[in-house]
Amino acid sequence: SISKVAGTEIYAKVLDYGTELLGMYGVLEPGSEQAELQGNFLKMRLFATSGPILAGTNEIQKNIIAQRGLNLPRAPRR
């Protein structure tokens, strides 16, 4: 759980910084003449948005870490 949460959050932050650095060139599709990294950056950016959802949302994973790893009580249901 910890590695999943940390990995997806770090990956998203790195791609956020990359988006800032590349600007509009980072969101061009593959095959576009001016696309940086042959357009693969856009694919990575789109995949990064699904990372926190795959294999359980990061919020659920954080609750599991709190309950099992830190022996904290369950979060109240809303």
HTML snippet that shows the backbone in 3Dmol.js (N, CA, C, O; Angstrom):
<script src="https://3Dmol.org/build/3Dmol-min.js"></script>
<div id="view" style="width:600px;height:400px;position:relative"></div>
<script>
const pdb = `
ATOM      1  N   SER A   1       0.814  -1.200   0.000  1.00  0.00           N
ATOM      2  CA  SER A   1       0.000   0.000   0.000  1.00  0.00           C
ATOM      3  C   SER A   1       0.856   1.261   0.000  1.00  0.00           C
ATOM      4  O   SER A   1       0.574   2.209  -0.733  1.00  0.00           O
ATOM      5  N   ILE A   2       1.899   1.271   0.822  1.00  0.00           N
ATOM      6  CA  ILE A   2       2.745   2.459   0.916  1.00  0.00           C
ATOM      7  C   ILE A   2       3.447   2.722  -0.410  1.00  0.00           C
ATOM      8  O   ILE A   2       3.505   3.863  -0.868  1.00  0.00           O
ATOM      9  N   SER A   3       3.975   1.680  -1.024  1.00  0.00           N
ATOM     10  CA  SER A   3       4.699   1.880  -2.284  1.00  0.00           C
ATOM     11  C   SER A   3       3.753   2.315  -3.401  1.00  0.00           C
ATOM     12  O   SER A   3       4.144   3.099  -4.267  1.00  0.00           O
ATOM     13  N   LYS A   4       2.525   1.822  -3.394  1.00  0.00           N
ATOM     14  CA  LYS A   4       1.548   2.215  -4.409  1.00  0.00           C
ATOM     15  C   LYS A   4       1.216   3.691  -4.265  1.00  0.00           C
ATOM     16  O   LYS A   4       1.219   4.425  -5.253  1.00  0.00           O
ATOM     17  N   VAL A   5       0.928   4.131  -3.049  1.00  0.00           N
ATOM     18  CA  VAL A   5       0.578   5.535  -2.814  1.00  0.00           C
ATOM     19  C   VAL A   5       1.756   6.441  -3.152  1.00  0.00           C
ATOM     20  O   VAL A   5       1.605   7.424  -3.878  1.00  0.00           O
ATOM     21  N   ALA A   6       2.925   6.106  -2.623  1.00  0.00           N
ATOM     22  CA  ALA A   6       4.105   6.949  -2.861  1.00  0.00           C
ATOM     23  C   ALA A   6       4.464   6.983  -4.346  1.00  0.00           C
ATOM     24  O   ALA A   6       4.750   8.047  -4.896  1.00  0.00           O
ATOM     25  N   GLY A   7       4.447   5.835  -4.981  1.00  0.00           N
ATOM     26  CA  GLY A   7       4.819   5.766  -6.391  1.00  0.00           C
ATOM     27  C   GLY A   7       3.904   6.575  -7.292  1.00  0.00           C
ATOM     28  O   GLY A   7       4.377   7.317  -8.153  1.00  0.00           O
ATOM     29  N   THR A   8       2.593   6.437  -7.100  1.00  0.00           N
ATOM     30  CA  THR A   8       1.667   7.170  -7.965  1.00  0.00           C
ATOM     31  C   THR A   8       1.718   8.670  -7.706  1.00  0.00           C
ATOM     32  O   THR A   8       1.595   9.465  -8.638  1.00  0.00           O
ATOM     33  N   GLU A   9       1.899   9.065  -6.443  1.00  0.00           N
ATOM     34  CA  GLU A   9       1.952  10.497  -6.141  1.00  0.00           C
ATOM     35  C   GLU A   9       3.245  11.134  -6.656  1.00  0.00           C
ATOM     36  O   GLU A   9       3.222  12.253  -7.169  1.00  0.00           O
ATOM     37  N   ILE A  10       4.357  10.436  -6.524  1.00  0.00           N
ATOM     38  CA  ILE A  10       5.631  10.967  -7.034  1.00  0.00           C
ATOM     39  C   ILE A  10       5.599  11.036  -8.558  1.00  0.00           C
ATOM     40  O   ILE A  10       6.029  12.030  -9.143  1.00  0.00           O
ATOM     41  N   TYR A  11       5.092   9.989  -9.203  1.00  0.00           N
ATOM     42  CA  TYR A  11       4.992   9.959 -10.668  1.00  0.00           C
ATOM     43  C   TYR A  11       4.160  11.138 -11.174  1.00  0.00           C
ATOM     44  O   TYR A  11       4.536  11.796 -12.143  1.00  0.00           O
ATOM     45  N   ALA A  12       3.030  11.401 -10.517  1.00  0.00           N
ATOM     46  CA  ALA A  12       2.171  12.515 -10.926  1.00  0.00           C
ATOM     47  C   ALA A  12       2.876  13.855 -10.739  1.00  0.00           C
ATOM     48  O   ALA A  12       2.754  14.742 -11.584  1.00  0.00           O
ATOM     49  N   LYS A  13       3.617  14.011  -9.634  1.00  0.00           N
ATOM     50  CA  LYS A  13       4.330  15.273  -9.398  1.00  0.00           C
ATOM     51  C   LYS A  13       5.433  15.495 -10.427  1.00  0.00           C
ATOM     52  O   LYS A  13       5.614  16.611 -10.914  1.00  0.00           O
ATOM     53  N   VAL A  14       6.165  14.442 -10.758  1.00  0.00           N
ATOM     54  CA  VAL A  14       7.226  14.563 -11.762  1.00  0.00           C
ATOM     55  C   VAL A  14       6.627  14.987 -13.104  1.00  0.00           C
ATOM     56  O   VAL A  14       7.183  15.841 -13.794  1.00  0.00           O
ATOM     57  N   LEU A  15       5.506  14.394 -13.467  1.00  0.00           N
ATOM     58  CA  LEU A  15       4.869  14.763 -14.728  1.00  0.00           C
ATOM     59  C   LEU A  15       4.264  16.159 -14.671  1.00  0.00           C
ATOM     60  O   LEU A  15       4.197  16.838 -15.695  1.00  0.00           O
ATOM     61  N   ASP A  16       3.821  16.601 -13.493  1.00  0.00           N
ATOM     62  CA  ASP A  16       3.365  17.991 -13.352  1.00  0.00           C
ATOM     63  C   ASP A  16       4.506  18.952 -13.651  1.00  0.00           C
ATOM     64  O   ASP A  16       4.330  19.934 -14.373  1.00  0.00           O
ATOM     65  N   TYR A  17       5.673  18.665 -13.093  1.00  0.00           N
ATOM     66  CA  TYR A  17       6.844  19.509 -13.360  1.00  0.00           C
ATOM     67  C   TYR A  17       7.225  19.459 -14.841  1.00  0.00           C
ATOM     68  O   TYR A  17       7.577  20.479 -15.434  1.00  0.00           O
ATOM     69  N   GLY A  18       7.151  18.280 -15.423  1.00  0.00           N
ATOM     70  CA  GLY A  18       7.449  18.148 -16.843  1.00  0.00           C
ATOM     71  C   GLY A  18       6.487  18.952 -17.699  1.00  0.00           C
ATOM     72  O   GLY A  18       6.886  19.552 -18.697  1.00  0.00           O
ATOM     73  N   THR A  19       5.218  18.963 -17.309  1.00  0.00           N
ATOM     74  CA  THR A  19       4.222  19.749 -18.030  1.00  0.00           C
ATOM     75  C   THR A  19       4.559  21.232 -17.959  1.00  0.00           C
ATOM     76  O   THR A  19       4.425  21.956 -18.945  1.00  0.00           O
ATOM     77  N   GLU A  20       4.998  21.678 -16.786  1.00  0.00           N
ATOM     78  CA  GLU A  20       5.400  23.078 -16.645  1.00  0.00           C
ATOM     79  C   GLU A  20       6.603  23.389 -17.534  1.00  0.00           C
ATOM     80  O   GLU A  20       6.647  24.438 -18.177  1.00  0.00           O
ATOM     81  N   LEU A  21       7.568  22.489 -17.570  1.00  0.00           N
ATOM     82  CA  LEU A  21       8.774  22.720 -18.362  1.00  0.00           C
ATOM     83  C   LEU A  21       8.506  22.701 -19.865  1.00  0.00           C
ATOM     84  O   LEU A  21       9.011  23.549 -20.602  1.00  0.00           O
ATOM     85  N   LEU A  22       7.714  21.737 -20.314  1.00  0.00           N
ATOM     86  CA  LEU A  22       7.473  21.587 -21.745  1.00  0.00           C
ATOM     87  C   LEU A  22       6.395  22.527 -22.265  1.00  0.00           C
ATOM     88  O   LEU A  22       6.352  22.831 -23.457  1.00  0.00           O
ATOM     89  N   GLY A  23       5.533  22.981 -21.379  1.00  0.00           N
ATOM     90  CA  GLY A  23       4.454  23.865 -21.804  1.00  0.00           C
ATOM     91  C   GLY A  23       3.535  23.171 -22.793  1.00  0.00           C
ATOM     92  O   GLY A  23       3.224  21.989 -22.644  1.00  0.00           O
ATOM     93  N   MET A  24       3.110  23.902 -23.788  1.00  0.00           N
ATOM     94  CA  MET A  24       2.172  23.363 -24.772  1.00  0.00           C
ATOM     95  C   MET A  24       2.778  22.244 -25.625  1.00  0.00           C
ATOM     96  O   MET A  24       2.045  21.429 -26.185  1.00  0.00           O
ATOM     97  N   TYR A  25       4.099  22.201 -25.725  1.00  0.00           N
ATOM     98  CA  TYR A  25       4.741  21.136 -26.502  1.00  0.00           C
ATOM     99  C   TYR A  25       4.555  19.771 -25.840  1.00  0.00           C
ATOM    100  O   TYR A  25       4.617  18.744 -26.515  1.00  0.00           O
ATOM    101  N   GLY A  26       4.332  19.751 -24.551  1.00  0.00           N
ATOM    102  CA  GLY A  26       4.167  18.495 -23.836  1.00  0.00           C
ATOM    103  C   GLY A  26       2.824  17.835 -24.040  1.00  0.00           C
ATOM    104  O   GLY A  26       2.663  16.660 -23.710  1.00  0.00           O
ATOM    105  N   VAL A  27       1.852  18.559 -24.576  1.00  0.00           N
ATOM    106  CA  VAL A  27       0.520  17.986 -24.754  1.00  0.00           C
ATOM    107  C   VAL A  27       0.190  17.703 -26.220  1.00  0.00           C
ATOM    108  O   VAL A  27      -0.960  17.420 -26.555  1.00  0.00           O
ATOM    109  N   LEU A  28       1.189  17.779 -27.083  1.00  0.00           N
ATOM    110  CA  LEU A  28       0.966  17.448 -28.492  1.00  0.00           C
ATOM    111  C   LEU A  28       0.936  15.936 -28.680  1.00  0.00           C
ATOM    112  O   LEU A  28       1.653  15.202 -28.001  1.00  0.00           O
ATOM    113  N   GLU A  29       0.114  15.486 -29.592  1.00  0.00           N
ATOM    114  CA  GLU A  29      -0.067  14.058 -29.830  1.00  0.00           C
ATOM    115  C   GLU A  29       1.121  13.449 -30.563  1.00  0.00           C
ATOM    116  O   GLU A  29       1.873  14.154 -31.236  1.00  0.00           O
ATOM    117  N   PRO A  30       1.287  12.122 -30.429  1.00  0.00           N
ATOM    118  CA  PRO A  30       2.335  11.445 -31.187  1.00  0.00           C
ATOM    119  C   PRO A  30       2.144  11.683 -32.686  1.00  0.00           C
ATOM    120  O   PRO A  30       1.020  11.700 -33.188  1.00  0.00           O
ATOM    121  N   GLY A  31       3.247  11.864 -33.379  1.00  0.00           N
ATOM    122  CA  GLY A  31       3.195  12.114 -34.809  1.00  0.00           C
ATOM    123  C   GLY A  31       3.254  13.586 -35.166  1.00  0.00           C
ATOM    124  O   GLY A  31       3.546  13.938 -36.309  1.00  0.00           O
ATOM    125  N   SER A  32       2.979  14.447 -34.200  1.00  0.00           N
ATOM    126  CA  SER A  32       3.073  15.880 -34.453  1.00  0.00           C
ATOM    127  C   SER A  32       4.546  16.257 -34.570  1.00  0.00           C
ATOM    128  O   SER A  32       5.374  15.775 -33.798  1.00  0.00           O
ATOM    129  N   GLU A  33       4.870  17.107 -35.520  1.00  0.00           N
ATOM    130  CA  GLU A  33       6.272  17.473 -35.754  1.00  0.00           C
ATOM    131  C   GLU A  33       6.928  18.093 -34.530  1.00  0.00           C
ATOM    132  O   GLU A  33       8.100  17.836 -34.257  1.00  0.00           O
ATOM    133  N   GLN A  34       6.194  18.896 -33.800  1.00  0.00           N
ATOM    134  CA  GLN A  34       6.781  19.631 -32.683  1.00  0.00           C
ATOM    135  C   GLN A  34       6.592  18.947 -31.332  1.00  0.00           C
ATOM    136  O   GLN A  34       6.966  19.509 -30.303  1.00  0.00           O
ATOM    137  N   ALA A  35       6.021  17.754 -31.319  1.00  0.00           N
ATOM    138  CA  ALA A  35       5.783  17.047 -30.059  1.00  0.00           C
ATOM    139  C   ALA A  35       7.107  16.640 -29.426  1.00  0.00           C
ATOM    140  O   ALA A  35       7.953  16.013 -30.064  1.00  0.00           O
ATOM    141  N   GLU A  36       7.270  17.008 -28.164  1.00  0.00           N
ATOM    142  CA  GLU A  36       8.461  16.596 -27.426  1.00  0.00           C
ATOM    143  C   GLU A  36       8.349  15.116 -27.075  1.00  0.00           C
ATOM    144  O   GLU A  36       7.251  14.606 -26.852  1.00  0.00           O
ATOM    145  N   LEU A  37       9.479  14.436 -27.028  1.00  0.00           N
ATOM    146  CA  LEU A  37       9.545  13.013 -26.675  1.00  0.00           C
ATOM    147  C   LEU A  37       8.644  12.165 -27.573  1.00  0.00           C
ATOM    148  O   LEU A  37       8.045  11.193 -27.113  1.00  0.00           O
ATOM    149  N   GLN A  38       8.550  12.530 -28.847  1.00  0.00           N
ATOM    150  CA  GLN A  38       7.734  11.835 -29.847  1.00  0.00           C
ATOM    151  C   GLN A  38       6.264  11.717 -29.427  1.00  0.00           C
ATOM    152  O   GLN A  38       5.570  10.805 -29.877  1.00  0.00           O
ATOM    153  N   GLY A  39       5.789  12.612 -28.584  1.00  0.00           N
ATOM    154  CA  GLY A  39       4.401  12.575 -28.135  1.00  0.00           C
ATOM    155  C   GLY A  39       4.143  11.622 -26.990  1.00  0.00           C
ATOM    156  O   GLY A  39       3.009  11.517 -26.523  1.00  0.00           O
ATOM    157  N   ASN A  40       5.163  10.926 -26.526  1.00  0.00           N
ATOM    158  CA  ASN A  40       4.979   9.972 -25.436  1.00  0.00           C
ATOM    159  C   ASN A  40       4.700  10.651 -24.105  1.00  0.00           C
ATOM    160  O   ASN A  40       4.135  10.035 -23.201  1.00  0.00           O
ATOM    161  N   PHE A  41       5.087  11.905 -23.977  1.00  0.00           N
ATOM    162  CA  PHE A  41       4.833  12.608 -22.720  1.00  0.00           C
ATOM    163  C   PHE A  41       3.331  12.715 -22.462  1.00  0.00           C
ATOM    164  O   PHE A  41       2.887  12.570 -21.323  1.00  0.00           O
ATOM    165  N   LEU A  42       2.555  12.967 -23.502  1.00  0.00           N
ATOM    166  CA  LEU A  42       1.103  13.046 -23.350  1.00  0.00           C
ATOM    167  C   LEU A  42       0.541  11.717 -22.853  1.00  0.00           C
ATOM    168  O   LEU A  42      -0.317  11.695 -21.971  1.00  0.00           O
ATOM    169  N   LYS A  43       1.025  10.608 -23.418  1.00  0.00           N
ATOM    170  CA  LYS A  43       0.570   9.284 -22.970  1.00  0.00           C
ATOM    171  C   LYS A  43       0.898   9.063 -21.497  1.00  0.00           C
ATOM    172  O   LYS A  43       0.068   8.567 -20.735  1.00  0.00           O
ATOM    173  N   MET A  44       2.125   9.438 -21.100  1.00  0.00           N
ATOM    174  CA  MET A  44       2.521   9.270 -19.696  1.00  0.00           C
ATOM    175  C   MET A  44       1.651  10.132 -18.793  1.00  0.00           C
ATOM    176  O   MET A  44       1.250   9.695 -17.714  1.00  0.00           O
ATOM    177  N   ARG A  45       1.359  11.344 -19.225  1.00  0.00           N
ATOM    178  CA  ARG A  45       0.559  12.273 -18.425  1.00  0.00           C
ATOM    179  C   ARG A  45      -0.847  11.733 -18.230  1.00  0.00           C
ATOM    180  O   ARG A  45      -1.397  11.803 -17.131  1.00  0.00           O
ATOM    181  N   LEU A  46      -1.429  11.195 -19.292  1.00  0.00           N
ATOM    182  CA  LEU A  46      -2.776  10.634 -19.188  1.00  0.00           C
ATOM    183  C   LEU A  46      -2.787   9.391 -18.305  1.00  0.00           C
ATOM    184  O   LEU A  46      -3.727   9.188 -17.537  1.00  0.00           O
ATOM    185  N   PHE A  47      -1.757   8.558 -18.405  1.00  0.00           N
ATOM    186  CA  PHE A  47      -1.678   7.370 -17.558  1.00  0.00           C
ATOM    187  C   PHE A  47      -1.517   7.756 -16.090  1.00  0.00           C
ATOM    188  O   PHE A  47      -2.042   7.073 -15.210  1.00  0.00           O
ATOM    189  N   ALA A  48      -0.801   8.836 -15.821  1.00  0.00           N
ATOM    190  CA  ALA A  48      -0.559   9.263 -14.440  1.00  0.00           C
ATOM    191  C   ALA A  48      -1.853   9.621 -13.733  1.00  0.00           C
ATOM    192  O   ALA A  48      -1.945   9.493 -12.512  1.00  0.00           O
ATOM    193  N   THR A  49      -2.855  10.069 -14.481  1.00  0.00           N
ATOM    194  CA  THR A  49      -4.124  10.408 -13.838  1.00  0.00           C
ATOM    195  C   THR A  49      -4.889   9.165 -13.403  1.00  0.00           C
ATOM    196  O   THR A  49      -5.713   9.238 -12.492  1.00  0.00           O
ATOM    197  N   SER A  50      -4.630   8.027 -14.038  1.00  0.00           N
ATOM    198  CA  SER A  50      -5.314   6.795 -13.649  1.00  0.00           C
ATOM    199  C   SER A  50      -4.578   6.049 -12.543  1.00  0.00           C
ATOM    200  O   SER A  50      -5.171   5.199 -11.878  1.00  0.00           O
ATOM    201  N   GLY A  51      -3.305   6.347 -12.333  1.00  0.00           N
ATOM    202  CA  GLY A  51      -2.515   5.644 -11.325  1.00  0.00           C
ATOM    203  C   GLY A  51      -3.100   5.660  -9.926  1.00  0.00           C
ATOM    204  O   GLY A  51      -3.159   4.609  -9.287  1.00  0.00           O
ATOM    205  N   PRO A  52      -3.540   6.816  -9.419  1.00  0.00           N
ATOM    206  CA  PRO A  52      -4.113   6.842  -8.072  1.00  0.00           C
ATOM    207  C   PRO A  52      -5.429   6.082  -7.952  1.00  0.00           C
ATOM    208  O   PRO A  52      -5.887   5.831  -6.837  1.00  0.00           O
ATOM    209  N   ILE A  53      -6.047   5.710  -9.068  1.00  0.00           N
ATOM    210  CA  ILE A  53      -7.322   4.999  -9.031  1.00  0.00           C
ATOM    211  C   ILE A  53      -7.119   3.491  -9.154  1.00  0.00           C
ATOM    212  O   ILE A  53      -7.834   2.721  -8.513  1.00  0.00           O
ATOM    213  N   LEU A  54      -6.162   3.060  -9.963  1.00  0.00           N
ATOM    214  CA  LEU A  54      -5.914   1.631 -10.170  1.00  0.00           C
ATOM    215  C   LEU A  54      -5.503   0.959  -8.863  1.00  0.00           C
ATOM    216  O   LEU A  54      -4.801   1.559  -8.049  1.00  0.00           O
ATOM    217  N   ALA A  55      -5.932  -0.269  -8.665  1.00  0.00           N
ATOM    218  CA  ALA A  55      -5.601  -1.062  -7.472  1.00  0.00           C
ATOM    219  C   ALA A  55      -6.080  -0.386  -6.198  1.00  0.00           C
ATOM    220  O   ALA A  55      -5.427  -0.497  -5.161  1.00  0.00           O
ATOM    221  N   GLY A  56      -7.196   0.304  -6.256  1.00  0.00           N
ATOM    222  CA  GLY A  56      -7.747   0.986  -5.084  1.00  0.00           C
ATOM    223  C   GLY A  56      -7.276   2.422  -5.036  1.00  0.00           C
ATOM    224  O   GLY A  56      -6.098   2.706  -5.255  1.00  0.00           O
ATOM    225  N   THR A  57      -8.195   3.325  -4.750  1.00  0.00           N
ATOM    226  CA  THR A  57      -7.814   4.732  -4.723  1.00  0.00           C
ATOM    227  C   THR A  57      -6.780   4.978  -3.637  1.00  0.00           C
ATOM    228  O   THR A  57      -6.693   4.230  -2.663  1.00  0.00           O
ATOM    229  N   ASN A  58      -6.004   6.029  -3.816  1.00  0.00           N
ATOM    230  CA  ASN A  58      -4.981   6.358  -2.819  1.00  0.00           C
ATOM    231  C   ASN A  58      -5.604   6.639  -1.460  1.00  0.00           C
ATOM    232  O   ASN A  58      -4.989   6.351  -0.434  1.00  0.00           O
ATOM    233  N   GLU A  59      -6.811   7.196  -1.431  1.00  0.00           N
ATOM    234  CA  GLU A  59      -7.463   7.469  -0.147  1.00  0.00           C
ATOM    235  C   GLU A  59      -7.769   6.166   0.595  1.00  0.00           C
ATOM    236  O   GLU A  59      -7.585   6.088   1.810  1.00  0.00           O
ATOM    237  N   ILE A  60      -8.230   5.153  -0.121  1.00  0.00           N
ATOM    238  CA  ILE A  60      -8.493   3.854   0.504  1.00  0.00           C
ATOM    239  C   ILE A  60      -7.182   3.237   0.975  1.00  0.00           C
ATOM    240  O   ILE A  60      -7.117   2.684   2.073  1.00  0.00           O
ATOM    241  N   GLN A  61      -6.136   3.326   0.152  1.00  0.00           N
ATOM    242  CA  GLN A  61      -4.834   2.786   0.533  1.00  0.00           C
ATOM    243  C   GLN A  61      -4.296   3.486   1.781  1.00  0.00           C
ATOM    244  O   GLN A  61      -3.708   2.839   2.648  1.00  0.00           O
ATOM    245  N   LYS A  62      -4.491   4.794   1.876  1.00  0.00           N
ATOM    246  CA  LYS A  62      -4.037   5.531   3.065  1.00  0.00           C
ATOM    247  C   LYS A  62      -4.797   5.077   4.307  1.00  0.00           C
ATOM    248  O   LYS A  62      -4.217   4.995   5.390  1.00  0.00           O
ATOM    249  N   ASN A  63      -6.088   4.782   4.164  1.00  0.00           N
ATOM    250  CA  ASN A  63      -6.858   4.263   5.300  1.00  0.00           C
ATOM    251  C   ASN A  63      -6.338   2.896   5.734  1.00  0.00           C
ATOM    252  O   ASN A  63      -6.254   2.615   6.930  1.00  0.00           O
ATOM    253  N   ILE A  64      -5.991   2.051   4.775  1.00  0.00           N
ATOM    254  CA  ILE A  64      -5.442   0.728   5.096  1.00  0.00           C
ATOM    255  C   ILE A  64      -4.119   0.878   5.835  1.00  0.00           C
ATOM    256  O   ILE A  64      -3.873   0.176   6.817  1.00  0.00           O
ATOM    257  N   ILE A  65      -3.265   1.787   5.372  1.00  0.00           N
ATOM    258  CA  ILE A  65      -1.983   2.030   6.039  1.00  0.00           C
ATOM    259  C   ILE A  65      -2.218   2.505   7.466  1.00  0.00           C
ATOM    260  O   ILE A  65      -1.547   2.050   8.392  1.00  0.00           O
ATOM    261  N   ALA A  66      -3.162   3.413   7.646  1.00  0.00           N
ATOM    262  CA  ALA A  66      -3.448   3.950   8.980  1.00  0.00           C
ATOM    263  C   ALA A  66      -3.969   2.864   9.914  1.00  0.00           C
ATOM    264  O   ALA A  66      -3.571   2.806  11.078  1.00  0.00           O
ATOM    265  N   GLN A  67      -4.851   2.006   9.417  1.00  0.00           N
ATOM    266  CA  GLN A  67      -5.450   0.971  10.258  1.00  0.00           C
ATOM    267  C   GLN A  67      -4.476  -0.153  10.586  1.00  0.00           C
ATOM    268  O   GLN A  67      -4.323  -0.527  11.749  1.00  0.00           O
ATOM    269  N   ARG A  68      -3.827  -0.683   9.577  1.00  0.00           N
ATOM    270  CA  ARG A  68      -2.988  -1.864   9.780  1.00  0.00           C
ATOM    271  C   ARG A  68      -1.566  -1.534  10.191  1.00  0.00           C
ATOM    272  O   ARG A  68      -0.985  -2.215  11.035  1.00  0.00           O
ATOM    273  N   GLY A  69      -1.004  -0.492   9.598  1.00  0.00           N
ATOM    274  CA  GLY A  69       0.385  -0.150   9.889  1.00  0.00           C
ATOM    275  C   GLY A  69       0.558   0.679  11.141  1.00  0.00           C
ATOM    276  O   GLY A  69       1.531   0.510  11.876  1.00  0.00           O
ATOM    277  N   LEU A  70      -0.391   1.580  11.387  1.00  0.00           N
ATOM    278  CA  LEU A  70      -0.268   2.493  12.523  1.00  0.00           C
ATOM    279  C   LEU A  70      -1.250   2.180  13.648  1.00  0.00           C
ATOM    280  O   LEU A  70      -1.256   2.858  14.675  1.00  0.00           O
ATOM    281  N   ASN A  71      -2.086   1.147  13.454  1.00  0.00           N
ATOM    282  CA  ASN A  71      -3.086   0.740  14.444  1.00  0.00           C
ATOM    283  C   ASN A  71      -4.024   1.875  14.834  1.00  0.00           C
ATOM    284  O   ASN A  71      -4.402   1.999  15.999  1.00  0.00           O
ATOM    285  N   LEU A  72      -4.395   2.693  13.875  1.00  0.00           N
ATOM    286  CA  LEU A  72      -5.351   3.763  14.117  1.00  0.00           C
ATOM    287  C   LEU A  72      -6.761   3.235  13.877  1.00  0.00           C
ATOM    288  O   LEU A  72      -6.935   2.271  13.130  1.00  0.00           O
ATOM    289  N   PRO A  73      -7.778   3.851  14.500  1.00  0.00           N
ATOM    290  CA  PRO A  73      -9.149   3.388  14.278  1.00  0.00           C
ATOM    291  C   PRO A  73      -9.612   3.705  12.861  1.00  0.00           C
ATOM    292  O   PRO A  73      -9.034   4.542  12.169  1.00  0.00           O
ATOM    293  N   ARG A  74     -10.668   3.014  12.452  1.00  0.00           N
ATOM    294  CA  ARG A  74     -11.224   3.257  11.124  1.00  0.00           C
ATOM    295  C   ARG A  74     -11.714   4.687  11.014  1.00  0.00           C
ATOM    296  O   ARG A  74     -12.169   5.281  11.991  1.00  0.00           O
ATOM    297  N   ALA A  75     -11.618   5.222   9.829  1.00  0.00           N
ATOM    298  CA  ALA A  75     -12.140   6.570   9.579  1.00  0.00           C
ATOM    299  C   ALA A  75     -13.664   6.511   9.619  1.00  0.00           C
ATOM    300  O   ALA A  75     -14.257   5.546   9.135  1.00  0.00           O
ATOM    301  N   PRO A  76     -14.302   7.528  10.189  1.00  0.00           N
ATOM    302  CA  PRO A  76     -15.772   7.516  10.223  1.00  0.00           C
ATOM    303  C   PRO A  76     -16.343   7.592   8.810  1.00  0.00           C
ATOM    304  O   PRO A  76     -15.797   8.265   7.936  1.00  0.00           O
ATOM    305  N   ARG A  77     -17.447   6.890   8.612  1.00  0.00           N
ATOM    306  CA  ARG A  77     -18.095   6.917   7.294  1.00  0.00           C
ATOM    307  C   ARG A  77     -18.879   8.203   7.151  1.00  0.00           C
ATOM    308  O   ARG A  77     -19.412   8.744   8.120  1.00  0.00           O
ATOM    309  N   ARG A  78     -18.937   8.672   5.937  1.00  0.00           N
ATOM    310  CA  ARG A  78     -19.647   9.939   5.687  1.00  0.00           C
ATOM    311  C   ARG A  78     -21.037   9.693   5.213  1.00  0.00           C
ATOM    312  O   ARG A  78     -21.778  10.641   4.954  1.00  0.00           O
TER     313      ARG A  78
END
`;
const viewer = $3Dmol.createViewer("view");
viewer.addModel(pdb, "pdb");
viewer.setStyle({}, {cartoon: {color: "spectrum"}});
viewer.zoomTo();
viewer.render();
</script>
